[in-house]
Amino acid sequence: MDTLITILDRSLKTLFHAPSYYTEQKETVGRLMRVNYAGEVAAQGLYLGAWLASNNPSFKAFCIQSMQEESLHLDWCLERMQAYQTSPSKMNAPIYFTAFGLGFTSALAGQSYALGFVEETEKQVLDHLTNHQDLIPKTDTKTHEVISQMLIDEASHQKHAQEMGAKPLPSLCQDLMSVMGKALTTISYWV
């Protein structure tokens, strides 16, 4: 009986073979791209909230341009998620509206603080994208290309915010943003 079970087990594993490392790798990359997608959802909310609360035409133009670039990131992340058969986070709506409120509030505090909020956000995004670059297999050139372009665009947003007069945020605010960012990445990775 044991021999029969062993033969059946080996036969099924052979006929329906899917390497475990590939399955785990596929799931991990799909989830990382879901995190990146949720981050882009948050970016849309952040920029739209700041845009709404601002009266400064140059700042509003910066927000619109950033939203357009972040919209491309949404497309790219969704395409990579679909390639890995991963669905968007079920928490995208709360993530979006939280970011919208934070962007709106930051702009109410003044343009230099809103720009400081953008600068700090992009700094943290750059850190986590760099980390994701290291976690994605080198053979996945399409995902690496997407993340590489996102890194370029996010660095550009950060630099533009600095050039427009971003005021450094207090360390407590930076720490709270870091905690919120970790919550976003952890929740969107799993849900």
C-alpha positions in Angstrom: 0.0 0.0 0.0 2.8 2.4 0.9 4.5 1.7 -2.5 1.2 2.5 -4.3 0.8 5.8 -2.5 4.4 6.7 -3.2 4.0 5.9 -6.9 0.7 7.9 -7.1 2.3 10.9 -5.2 5.4 11.0 -7.5 3.2 10.6 -10.6 0.9 13.4 -9.7 3.9 15.7 -8.7 5.5 14.9 -12.1 2.4 15.4 -14.2 1.4 18.6 -12.5 4.8 19.9 -11.8 5.2 23.5 -10.7 8.5 24.3 -9.0 7.9 25.5 -5.5 10.6 28.2 -5.8 8.8 29.7 -8.8 5.4 29.6 -7.1 6.8 31.4 -4.1 8.8 33.8 -6.2 5.7 34.5 -8.3 3.6 35.2 -5.3 6.2 37.4 -3.7 6.7 39.6 -6.8 3.0 39.9 -7.4 2.5 41.1 -3.8 5.4 43.5 -4.1 3.8 45.0 -7.1 0.5 45.2 -5.3 2.3 47.2 -2.6 3.7 49.5 -5.3 0.2 49.9 -6.8 -1.2 50.8 -3.4 1.6 53.4 -3.1 0.6 54.9 -6.4 -3.1 55.0 -5.3 -1.9 56.9 -2.2 0.2 59.2 -4.4 -2.9 60.1 -6.4 -4.8 60.9 -3.2 -1.9 62.9 -1.8 -1.5 65.1 -4.8 -5.2 65.6 -5.4 -5.8 66.6 -1.8 -2.8 69.0 -1.9 -4.0 70.4 -5.2 -7.5 71.0 -3.9 -6.3 72.9 -0.8 -3.8 75.1 -2.6 -4.3 78.5 -4.2 -0.8 78.6 -5.8 -0.9 78.0 -9.6 2.7 76.7 -9.8 2.1 74.3 -6.9 -1.2 73.2 -8.5 0.6 72.6 -11.8 3.2 70.5 -10.0 0.5 68.4 -8.4 -1.3 67.8 -11.8 2.0 66.8 -13.5 2.9 64.5 -10.7 -0.6 62.9 -10.8 -0.2 62.3 -14.5 3.2 60.6 -14.0 1.9 58.6 -11.0 -1.1 57.5 -13.2 1.4 55.8 -15.6 2.9 54.1 -12.6 -0.6 52.8 -11.7 -0.9 51.3 -15.2 2.6 49.7 -15.1 2.1 48.2 -11.6 -1.3 46.8 -12.6 0.2 45.2 -15.7 2.9 43.6 -13.6 0.4 42.4 -11.0 -1.7 40.9 -13.8 1.3 39.1 -15.1 1.7 37.5 -11.7 -2.0 36.9 -11.4 -2.3 39.2 -8.3 -5.2 41.5 -7.6 -5.1 45.0 -6.2 -5.3 45.5 -2.4 -8.7 45.5 -1.0 -7.6 48.4 1.1 -7.0 50.8 -1.8 -10.1 53.0 -1.0 -9.1 53.7 2.6 -5.4 54.2 1.5 -6.6 56.7 -1.1 -8.8 58.7 1.2 -6.3 58.8 4.0 -3.7 60.1 1.6 -6.1 62.6 0.2 -6.8 63.9 3.7 -3.0 64.1 4.5 -2.3 65.9 1.2 -5.2 68.4 1.9 -4.0 69.0 5.4 -0.4 69.5 4.4 -1.4 72.1 1.9 -3.5 73.9 4.5 -0.4 74.3 6.6 1.2 76.2 3.7 2.9 75.4 0.4 6.4 74.9 1.9 5.0 72.3 4.3 3.0 70.6 1.5 6.2 70.4 -0.5 8.0 69.1 2.6 5.4 66.4 2.9 5.9 65.5 -0.8 9.6 65.5 -0.4 9.5 63.2 2.7 6.9 60.9 1.0 9.1 60.5 -2.1 12.2 59.9 0.1 10.4 57.0 1.8 9.0 55.7 -1.5 12.5 55.7 -3.0 13.7 53.7 -0.1 11.0 51.0 -0.4 11.3 50.9 -4.3 15.1 50.3 -3.9 14.4 47.5 -1.5 11.9 46.0 -3.9 14.5 46.1 -6.7 16.7 43.9 -4.5 13.9 41.4 -3.8 12.8 40.9 -7.4 14.7 38.2 -9.3 17.2 39.6 -11.8 15.5 37.5 -14.6 12.3 39.6 -14.3 13.5 42.3 -16.5 10.1 43.8 -17.2 9.4 44.4 -13.5 12.9 45.8 -13.0 12.4 48.2 -15.9 9.1 49.4 -14.3 10.7 50.0 -10.9 13.7 51.6 -12.5 11.5 54.2 -14.3 9.4 54.7 -11.1 12.6 55.4 -9.2 13.6 58.1 -11.7 10.2 59.7 -11.6 9.9 59.7 -7.8 13.4 61.2 -7.5 12.3 63.9 -9.9 9.2 64.7 -7.8 11.4 64.9 -4.7 13.9 67.1 -6.4 11.2 69.4 -7.8 9.6 69.7 -4.4 13.0 70.7 -3.0 13.5 73.3 -5.8 10.1 74.8 -5.1 10.9 75.4 -1.5 10.1 72.3 0.5 10.4 72.9 4.2 11.9 70.0 6.2 9.2 68.4 8.3 9.7 68.0 12.1 11.2 64.6 13.0 8.0 63.5 14.8 6.1 64.1 11.5 8.7 62.1 9.6 8.5 59.3 12.1 4.7 59.2 11.9 4.9 59.1 8.1 7.3 56.2 8.3 4.9 54.3 10.6 2.0 55.0 8.2 4.1 53.9 5.2 5.0 50.7 6.9 1.4 50.1 7.7 0.4 50.7 4.1 3.1 48.4 2.7 2.3 45.6 5.2 -1.4 45.7 4.8 -1.3 46.0 1.0 1.2 43.1 0.8 -1.3 40.8 2.6 -4.7 42.1 1.8 
